[in-house]
Amino acid sequence: MPRISSIQLPDFPLLLAPMEDVSDPPFRVLCKEYGADLMYSEFISSEGLIRDAMKSRKKLDFHEMERPIGIQIFGGDEEAMAESARIVETVNPDLVDINFGCPVKKVVCKGAGAAVLKDVDLMVRLTKAVVDSTRLPVTVKTRLGWDEDSKNIEEVAERLQDIGIQAISIHGRTRAQLYKGEADWSLIAKVKNNPRIHIPVFGNGDIDSPQKAVEYKERYGVDGVMIGRASIGAPWFFRQVKQYIRTGELLPVPPVSERVEVARRHLEMAMKWKGERMGIMETRMHYATYFRGIPDFKAYRMKLVTSDNVNELMDTFGEIIERYPVMVD
C-alpha cells in the first residue's frame, strides 16, 4: 500500500484531481463521502497567498473530514513558493502539492504551472525551495513534458525525488496537447518501473470509466489513479470505481432521488461556504452532469441554471423528485 511520508493510503487509492473552480470544499466533501482517498485543493497562486489576496486565502479552507488532503500551490519564483508553503503550513493540511502541470495560458504566461516544464533546473529549484521551507510532505503534479520533443518526465521524476518529494502524479499529456488527444500512460509506467524511483507514482488522464481504471491499474502498474473530469457532477464515480475493482460489478448511476439530494447538499454547502449568491452561481456548472441522461429534463435544467433564488431552486428539486420518483438510469 502506498505511503506519502506518514500518510498511509489504501491499496490502489483514488485521488481527486485539483481542478480550478471545481474541487472546492463542498465538492470535495461529496467526493470523500463517495470514496475518494486523497484530495487536493484548487490550485493557489503563491503570489496571491503572499499578497493576502482574498480568493487565494479562501482556497485554504477545508473540513477535517476531508483528510488526508493536500493544498496545491503554483508559481515561478523560489522565494514566493517558499513563503507560500509556510503560509499553507499554518492551516495544517496533510501535505503540500506543487502544480507543474496546469496548461492554461494565464498560468503559463506567468512562468508557472506547465511552463516550468521547459526548464527542469528551475523546476528543481522551485521544488527544493518548498521542501526546505515546510515540515509537511511535498508532492508534485506534472505532465509528460512541454511538447512532443521534450517529454522529460523520467528525468523530472528522478531529480525531484532526489530533493525530497514524497509522491508524483503524472498527467499523460504534454502541455502542447492541453486536454486533446489520448493520454499516453506508457511514459507514466516507465517512471513507475524505473528502479531508481521509490516514491508513489499516480497516473492521471482519461480515467472516465470504472473499466478503464482497472485496465490501467493492471496494464501500467501505477500506485493509484487521479480522477478529474469524470467526477464533475458525479462524485459517485469514486464509489463506482471501487465497487468494480472489488467485485467486477458495474454500479448504475444513482437514482434521481439520490442525485437530487447530492445536488441540494452541494448547493447548501456552497452557500454556507461562499454566501448565497456565489454559492448559487458556482453550483450551476454541476447540474448538467448531476442530471445527465434523464429524459425531457431541459425545462428543469434551465430553471436550475437561471434561478438566483434559493427557494425556487429547492422547489425545483422537489418537482424533479415528483416527476421522476423511481427512475434509475
C-alpha positions as CSV (number, residue, x, y, z in Angstrom):
1,M,0.0,0.0,0.0
2,P,1.4,3.4,-1.0
3,R,2.6,5.8,1.7
4,I,3.3,9.5,1.5
5,S,5.6,10.2,4.4
6,S,3.4,9.2,7.4
7,I,0.1,9.1,5.3
8,Q,-0.9,5.6,4.8
9,L,-3.2,5.2,1.8
10,P,-5.2,2.1,0.9
11,D,-4.2,-0.3,-1.8
12,F,-4.7,1.5,-5.2
13,P,-6.0,4.8,-3.9
14,L,-8.3,7.0,-5.9
15,L,-7.3,10.7,-5.9
16,L,-9.5,13.6,-6.6
17,A,-7.6,15.9,-9.0
18,P,-7.2,19.6,-8.2
19,M,-9.5,21.4,-10.5
20,E,-9.9,25.2,-10.7
21,D,-13.5,26.3,-9.8
22,V,-14.4,22.6,-9.2
23,S,-12.6,20.9,-6.3
24,D,-13.6,23.3,-3.6
25,P,-14.7,22.2,-0.1
26,P,-18.3,21.4,-0.9
27,F,-17.4,19.2,-3.8
28,R,-14.6,17.6,-2.0
29,V,-16.9,16.6,0.9
30,L,-19.2,14.8,-1.5
31,C,-16.3,13.0,-3.2
32,K,-14.9,12.0,0.1
33,E,-18.3,10.5,1.1
34,Y,-18.3,8.5,-2.1
35,G,-14.9,7.1,-1.6
36,A,-12.1,9.5,-2.7
37,D,-9.0,8.5,-0.8
38,L,-6.9,11.7,-1.2
39,M,-7.9,15.1,-2.3
40,Y,-6.3,18.4,-3.3
41,S,-7.4,21.9,-3.1
42,E,-7.9,24.1,-6.2
43,F,-4.5,25.4,-7.2
44,I,-3.5,28.5,-5.3
45,S,-1.2,31.2,-6.6
46,S,1.9,31.7,-4.5
47,E,1.9,35.4,-5.3
48,G,-1.7,35.6,-4.3
49,L,-1.1,34.0,-1.0
50,I,1.8,36.3,-0.2
51,R,-0.4,39.4,-1.1
52,D,-3.1,38.0,1.2
53,A,-5.5,38.0,-1.8
54,M,-8.9,37.0,-0.5
55,K,-9.6,34.5,-3.3
56,S,-6.3,32.7,-2.7
57,R,-6.7,32.6,1.1
58,K,-10.2,31.3,0.8
59,K,-8.9,28.3,-1.1
60,L,-7.0,27.2,2.0
61,D,-10.3,26.2,3.7
62,F,-11.0,22.6,4.3
63,H,-13.1,20.3,6.6
64,E,-11.4,17.9,9.0
65,M,-13.4,15.0,7.4
66,E,-11.7,15.6,4.1
67,R,-8.3,14.3,5.4
68,P,-5.9,13.3,4.1
69,I,-5.8,16.5,2.0
70,G,-3.2,18.4,0.1
71,I,-3.1,22.1,-0.6
72,Q,-1.7,22.8,-4.1
73,I,0.3,25.9,-4.9
74,F,1.9,27.2,-8.1
75,G,4.3,29.9,-9.1
76,G,7.6,30.6,-10.8
77,D,9.6,32.4,-8.1
78,E,11.6,30.5,-5.4
79,E,11.1,32.9,-2.6
80,A,7.4,33.2,-3.3
81,M,6.9,29.5,-3.4
82,A,8.8,29.0,-0.1
83,E,6.8,31.7,1.6
84,S,3.5,30.4,0.3
85,A,4.4,26.9,1.6
86,R,5.0,28.4,5.0
87,I,1.6,30.0,4.8
88,V,0.0,26.7,3.8
89,E,1.6,25.0,6.8
90,T,-0.3,27.3,9.2
91,V,-3.7,25.7,8.2
92,N,-2.2,22.2,8.9
93,P,-3.1,20.2,5.8
94,D,-1.6,16.8,5.4
95,L,0.7,17.7,2.5
96,V,1.7,20.5,0.1
97,D,1.4,19.8,-3.6
98,I,3.2,21.8,-6.4
99,N,1.4,22.3,-9.7
100,F,3.8,21.9,-12.6
101,G,1.1,20.8,-15.0
102,C,-1.6,23.4,-15.5
103,P,-1.6,24.2,-19.2
104,V,-3.9,27.3,-19.2
105,K,-2.4,30.4,-20.8
106,K,-2.9,32.8,-17.9
107,V,-0.8,30.5,-15.7
108,V,1.8,29.6,-18.3
109,C,2.3,33.2,-19.2
110,K,3.4,33.9,-15.7
111,G,6.1,31.2,-15.9
112,A,4.2,28.9,-13.7
113,G,2.3,25.6,-14.0
114,A,3.3,23.6,-17.1
115,A,5.6,26.5,-18.2
116,V,8.2,25.2,-15.7
117,L,8.5,22.0,-17.8
118,K,10.6,24.0,-20.2
119,D,13.3,24.5,-17.5
120,V,13.9,21.4,-15.4
121,D,16.6,23.2,-13.4
122,L,14.1,25.8,-12.4
123,M,11.6,23.1,-11.5
124,V,14.2,21.6,-9.2
125,R,15.0,24.9,-7.6
126,L,11.3,25.7,-7.0
127,T,10.6,22.3,-5.6
128,K,13.7,22.4,-3.3
129,A,12.5,25.9,-2.0
130,V,9.2,24.4,-1.0
131,V,10.7,21.2,0.5
132,D,13.2,23.2,2.6
133,S,10.5,25.6,3.9
134,T,8.0,23.2,5.3
135,R,7.8,20.2,7.7
136,L,4.9,18.9,5.6
137,P,5.5,16.2,2.9
138,V,5.7,17.7,-0.5
139,T,4.3,16.1,-3.7
140,V,4.2,17.2,-7.3
141,K,1.6,17.1,-10.1
142,T,3.0,17.5,-13.6
143,R,2.8,16.4,-17.2
144,L,5.0,14.3,-19.6
145,G,6.8,17.4,-20.9
146,W,6.2,20.7,-22.7
147,D,5.7,19.2,-26.1
148,E,6.3,16.1,-28.2
149,D,10.0,16.8,-28.5
150,S,10.6,17.4,-24.7
151,K,9.0,14.5,-22.9
152,N,11.4,14.7,-19.9
153,I,9.2,13.1,-17.2
154,E,11.7,10.4,-16.3
155,E,14.4,12.9,-15.6
156,V,12.0,15.2,-13.8
157,A,10.8,12.3,-11.5
158,E,14.3,11.3,-10.6
159,R,15.6,14.8,-9.9
160,L,12.5,15.8,-7.8
161,Q,12.6,12.6,-5.8
162,D,16.3,13.2,-5.1
163,I,15.5,16.6,-3.5
164,G,12.8,15.2,-1.3
165,I,9.3,15.0,-2.9
166,Q,7.2,12.2,-1.4
167,A,5.0,11.3,-4.4
168,I,4.4,12.3,-8.0
169,S,1.1,12.5,-10.0
170,I,1.6,12.5,-13.8
171,H,-0.9,13.6,-16.4
172,G,-0.3,11.6,-19.6
173,R,-0.2,14.5,-21.9
174,T,2.2,17.3,-22.8
175,R,1.4,21.0,-22.3
176,A,1.1,21.4,-26.0
177,Q,-1.7,18.8,-26.1
178,L,-3.8,20.6,-23.4
179,Y,-6.6,18.1,-22.9
180,K,-6.7,16.9,-26.5
181,G,-5.9,13.5,-27.9
182,E,-5.4,10.4,-25.9
183,A,-3.4,10.4,-22.7
184,D,-0.2,8.4,-23.1
185,W,0.3,6.3,-20.0
186,S,3.3,4.4,-21.3
187,L,5.7,7.0,-20.0
188,I,3.9,7.1,-16.7
189,A,4.6,3.3,-16.5
190,K,8.3,3.9,-17.3
191,V,8.6,6.2,-14.4
192,K,6.8,3.7,-12.1
193,N,9.1,0.9,-13.3
194,N,12.3,2.9,-13.1
195,P,14.4,1.1,-10.5
196,R,15.6,4.4,-9.1
197,I,12.0,5.6,-8.3
198,H,10.7,4.5,-4.9
199,I,8.0,7.1,-4.2
200,P,4.4,6.5,-5.2
201,V,3.5,7.2,-8.8
202,F,-0.1,8.2,-9.6
203,G,-1.5,8.3,-13.1
204,N,-3.9,10.9,-14.4
205,G,-5.7,11.4,-17.7
206,D,-8.8,9.8,-19.4
207,I,-10.0,7.7,-16.4
208,D,-13.6,8.0,-17.5
209,S,-15.0,4.6,-16.6
210,P,-14.5,2.0,-13.8
211,Q,-13.3,-0.4,-16.5
212,K,-10.6,1.9,-17.7
213,A,-9.4,2.4,-14.1
214,V,-9.0,-1.3,-13.7
215,E,-7.4,-1.7,-17.1
216,Y,-4.9,1.0,-16.5
217,K,-4.2,-0.4,-13.0
218,E,-3.2,-3.7,-14.5
219,R,-1.6,-2.5,-17.6
220,Y,0.6,0.3,-16.2
221,G,1.2,-0.8,-12.6
222,V,0.7,2.7,-11.1
223,D,0.2,3.1,-7.4
224,G,-3.2,4.8,-7.8
225,V,-5.1,6.9,-10.2
226,M,-6.1,10.6,-10.1
227,I,-9.6,11.3,-11.3
228,G,-10.6,14.7,-12.6
229,R,-13.2,15.4,-15.2
230,A,-15.2,12.2,-14.8
231,S,-16.1,13.2,-11.2
232,I,-17.5,16.7,-12.2
233,G,-21.2,16.5,-11.3
234,A,-20.7,12.8,-10.5
235,P,-18.9,12.4,-7.1
236,W,-20.4,8.8,-7.0
237,F,-17.8,7.9,-9.7
238,F,-15.4,7.0,-6.9
239,R,-17.9,4.5,-5.5
240,Q,-18.4,3.0,-8.9
241,V,-14.7,2.6,-9.5
242,K,-14.1,1.0,-6.1
243,Q,-17.0,-1.4,-6.5
244,Y,-15.7,-2.5,-9.9
245,I,-12.2,-3.0,-8.5
246,R,-13.6,-5.1,-5.7
247,T,-16.2,-7.2,-7.4
248,G,-16.2,-6.5,-11.2
249,E,-19.7,-5.2,-10.8
250,L,-20.7,-2.1,-12.6
251,L,-22.9,0.0,-10.4
252,P,-25.6,2.0,-12.1
253,V,-25.8,5.8,-11.9
254,P,-27.7,6.6,-8.6
255,P,-31.5,7.1,-8.8
256,V,-32.8,10.6,-9.4
257,S,-33.8,11.0,-5.8
258,E,-30.1,10.4,-4.7
259,R,-28.8,12.8,-7.4
260,V,-31.2,15.5,-6.3
261,E,-30.1,15.0,-2.7
262,V,-26.5,15.4,-3.7
263,A,-27.2,18.5,-5.8
264,R,-29.2,20.0,-2.9
265,R,-26.4,19.4,-0.4
266,H,-23.8,20.7,-2.8
267,L,-25.8,23.9,-3.1
268,E,-26.4,24.2,0.6
269,M,-22.7,23.7,1.4
270,A,-21.6,26.1,-1.3
271,M,-23.9,28.9,0.0
272,K,-22.6,28.3,3.5
273,W,-19.0,28.5,2.3
274,K,-19.2,31.4,-0.1
275,G,-22.5,33.1,0.6
276,E,-25.9,32.7,-1.0
277,R,-25.2,34.5,-4.3
278,M,-21.8,33.0,-5.0
279,G,-22.9,29.5,-3.8
280,I,-25.8,29.5,-6.3
281,M,-23.6,30.7,-9.1
282,E,-20.8,28.3,-8.5
283,T,-23.0,25.2,-8.2
284,R,-24.7,25.8,-11.6
285,M,-21.9,24.1,-13.6
286,H,-22.6,20.8,-11.9
287,Y,-26.3,20.4,-12.7
288,A,-25.9,19.3,-16.3
289,T,-23.9,16.3,-15.2
290,Y,-25.8,15.6,-11.9
291,F,-28.8,15.0,-14.1
292,R,-27.3,13.7,-17.3
293,G,-29.3,11.1,-19.1
294,I,-32.7,12.0,-17.7
295,P,-35.3,12.3,-20.5
296,D,-37.3,15.5,-21.0
297,F,-35.2,17.3,-18.4
298,K,-34.4,20.5,-20.3
299,A,-37.0,22.7,-18.6
300,Y,-35.8,21.7,-15.1
301,R,-32.2,22.2,-16.1
302,M,-33.0,25.7,-17.3
303,K,-34.7,26.5,-14.0
304,L,-31.6,25.3,-12.1
305,V,-29.1,27.3,-14.1
306,T,-31.0,30.5,-14.3
307,S,-32.7,31.0,-11.0
308,D,-31.0,33.2,-8.4
309,N,-33.5,32.4,-5.7
310,V,-32.7,29.6,-3.3
311,N,-36.4,28.9,-2.5
312,E,-37.1,28.5,-6.3
313,L,-34.1,26.1,-6.6
314,M,-35.3,24.0,-3.7
315,D,-38.8,23.9,-5.2
316,T,-37.3,22.8,-8.5
317,F,-35.5,19.9,-6.7
318,G,-38.8,18.9,-5.3
319,E,-40.5,19.0,-8.7
320,I,-37.8,16.8,-10.1
321,I,-38.3,14.1,-7.5
322,E,-42.1,14.2,-8.1
323,R,-41.6,13.9,-11.9
324,Y,-39.0,11.1,-11.7
325,P,-39.9,9.3,-8.4
326,V,-38.2,5.9,-9.0
327,M,-36.1,6.4,-12.1
328,V,-32.7,4.8,-12.3
329,D,-30.5,5.2,-15.5
